[in-house]
Amino acid sequence: MRRMWTGLAAVLLLTGTAVVASGHASAAVVFAHDFESGSTAGWQLAGGQWGVSTDGSRVLRQSRSGAPSARATAGDAGWAGYTLSARVKPTSLSGPSAAAGIVARAGYTLTLRPGDRVELARVSGGQRTVLASGRLAVRTGRWYDMTLRADGDQLSGTVTGAAGSATLTATDATFAAGAIALVTERAAASFDDVSVDTLPPPRDTTPPSAPGRPELLEVTPTTATITWPASTDNVGVTGYLIYFGGQFYEDYFLRQVTSNAPVTVPIGGNTGATYHFSVRALDAAGNMSGFGSRTNFPHPPTVPRVAGDATAPTAPGTPVPVSGGISWAPATDDTGIVEYHVVHAFNIDEVRVRAIVPGNVTTAPISPASTPNTVWVIAYDASWNASRSPSITLTPPPTPAPN
């Protein structure tokens, strides 16, 4: 019989030539033989009497029915996950221990046996251990389609004949890889249309590890440049998702990048008193890590940072409520105050910068909110050195009595 084989970009019409390949990452037919050339090239023949004969089409036949064990081996000892298919016709089954069938990973057998039995077994060190068996009419002189799949420790064998089919399954991890074989035990049989399909690699379900805590390399009034310790993955990390927030419960997606190389991202438009970054990792299968540890930093001033000064200002005075807002005594600094931030903590978990005023201004509008209702002032110099005032509690205006 003629069979088509598709491998990568090539399509080959096989007429009895064995095709062997290894190392394919995706599913592909890596071996096919229909014996139409009359050759047994690529097969190692042991025991019995093997040769190419004609049975409608060319077939490989083992004709010595009394041979206790006969085997034709082919393929790659490194094959791990694959499906072996073949057509098998027992022509003689001599006694209750007779068998004819196929072998995957050099040690897992799927065989036809007298008494209308099919059997999935492990053969190791000359000892056969039956893993599963089933009932199917087994007759000499009839063709059976046999398929044996080995996927990790999962084994599945299917036999289909004129009277029906049987499927056997088992779990066994004895043989992780191995070549294929055609076998008889005290039987004669013909074999045809042998093929091996590699299995696609198992789906990756393992997420990468969480990235490390981001490191702030530079902060400007509107941007921040960050990097972070890389994640690891069982296959490989393909990208990172950067998140930004202005409150402890906020994580707004900013950008996806392919590595942990330094990246500059925007931070404007948020009124949080502190900002934070965190990062998640992705792999090629779309698995996503958890959030890595956060890096927190204060709301930056609105003026560029000037390097060279390490002396912090004195603390601003305790804020005092005034009409429409608060006032405070000015802070002092060796290079001058450039900016004040008025911070408001309210509603249990809200901490916001309510006002930003120049360094020569010591008042700011602010209204009480729901309790707790605390306000303080932060003074910044040109190098972004900061100091904080004591806090006060704003008192909401009394609720007017109903008329």
Number of C-alpha atoms within 10 A of each C-alpha: 15 14 15 11 18 12 13 10 5 8 10 11 12 19 18 22 19 22 17 16 14 13 9 15 10 13 15 19 23 23 22 26 28 26 28 22 16 17 18 19 13 15 16 12 18 13 16 23 15 20 15 19 18 13 12 7 12 22 27 27 23 29 21 20 22 18 18 16 18 26 24 22 19 20 23 18 12 13 22 19 23 24 21 24 24 23 23 29 23 28 20 22 24 18 14 10 12 23 28 31 30 31 27 29 25 22 21 29 27 28 25 29 26 20 13 12 16 28 23 29 22 23 17 13 7 8 9 14 13 14 17 19 19 14 15 22 18 22 21 15 13 14 20 24 17 24 24 26 23 27 21 16 13 13 22 18 27 19 26 17 18 13 10 11 17 18 20 18 16 16 14 16 12 13 18 17 21 20 17 30 25 27 26 31 26 21 28 28 28 28 27 25 21 24 24 25 19 26 19 14 12 10 7 13 12 15 22 24 20 22 22 19 19 23 17 16 12 10 19 16 15 15 14 18 16 20 18 19 14 18 24 17 17 12 13 14 23 17 19 22 19 22 20 23 21 25 18 15 8 12 17 13 14 14 14 15 14 12 17 18 11 13 14 13 17 15 21 14 8 15 16 20 21 18 21 22 27 26 29 22 31 26 23 13 15 16 16 21 22 16 20 20 16 19 18 19 14 11 20 22 22 15 17 14 16 10 9 8 13 10 14 19 22 18 20 21 18 19 23 17 19 13 9 11 15 21 18 19 15 20 24 18 19 11 13 14 25 20 22 28 24 24 23 28 23 19 13 10 11 15 21 21 20 18 16 17 16 16 18 13 16 19 22 20 14 19 16 19 16 13 14 17 20 19 26 23 29 20 29 28 28 20 20 23 16 19 18 21 21 13 17 16 18 23 15 12 9 6 6 6 5 4 3
